[in-house]
Amino acid sequence: MDIILIRHGETDENVLRTFSTKSAQLTEEGGKQIERIRPFVESQNYDKVYISPPLDRTRDSARILGVEGEIEKKNSGSGFWRF
């Protein structure tokens, strides 16, 4: 099984060099970044798509990629995580 992770594009808060909040939105450049990887995504065969965290920037990225998926609500997208 292969797992492909795609991060959302640049946000307005990335430009300000601050930690992103739940309200961070994609910038024009962020949308272009996601558009550039769309051909790669379209070339892949996948069974399932998870959109996480359930924030505008991740949903907008999925929309630009042309994918629909299950909204994963367990990850809030805020805070610092230990791996």
N, C-alpha and C positions, 0 to 999 in steps of 0.2 A: 504494500500500500504506500502510495506517495501522498505527502501532505504539502500543499502549497500555501504559504502565508503571504498575504499582500497587505501592506500597511496603507492607510489612507494617505492622500496627497498632502502637500503643504497647507497649513492653516494660517489664519490671521495671527494667531498667538505664536506660531513658530517664527513668523517674521519678527515679532516683538521680542523673541528669545525668552519667552516666559513658559512656564509649565501650562499645558493645555487644560482648560476647564471643559465642562460638559457643553458649553455654548460655542466652542471654537468652530469656525466655519472654514471650508476650503477656500483658498484664494484662487484667482484666475490661474496662477502658475500651478497650484495644486491640482486643479482640474486637468491641465495639460499633462502633468506627470502621469495621472491615471490614464488619460487617453493614449499615452505612448506605450503603456503595457497591455492595452486592450488586444492587439493582435496576438500576443503571447497567450493570453487567457482564452481567446477564441480558438487557438490551436490545440488546446488541452481537452482531454476527455475526463470528466469528473462526474461522480455520482451525487455529491452533496456539497452545498455551499452554506457556510455559517457566516453571518454578518454580526460582528462583535467588536466593540460594545455597541449597544443600540443607540447610537448618537447620530446627529445629522451628518457629520463628516464621513462616517463609515457607510451610512446609507447612500449618501451622494456618490461616494466612490463606487459602490456596487452598481448604482444606476448608470454611471458613466461607463463602467465595464460591460454593461448590458447583461448582468447576472441577477437572478433572483435567488433568495435563499432564506434559510431559517434565521430569525433574529434571536441571537443568543443573549439572554437577559441576565445571566449570572455574573458577567463581567461588566462592572459599571464604567470602566474606562478612566477612573480617577484614582489617585493615590499611587503609592509605590509598591511594587510587587517583589516578592522574594521568589527566586527560581532555584 
